[in-house]
Amino acid sequence: MTIFNSELDASGLNCPLPILRAKKSLLELESGEVLHIISTDPGSVKDFESFVKQTGNELLDSTIEGGKFNFYIKKK
């Protein structure tokens, strides 16, 4: 289990809403803190991979549990 500082539940939201909400949530975090995102959109896997490459943040882990996708992003 990855330790995180904040959690965003984007369940039921489709692209681009999980990314947009994650971007907003990351603005509230300090550098080095971790955001846990929960999504039900299968497209979010590729979306978050692209998102971290574009923003310079770090994807620490991504898992799938019971149809939910979990992402742990460390703010740069």
Beta strands, then each sheet from edge to edge (+ up, - down):
strand 1: 6-10
strand 2: 34-39
strand 3: 58-65
strand 4: 68-74
sheet 1: 1+ 2+ 4- 3+
end
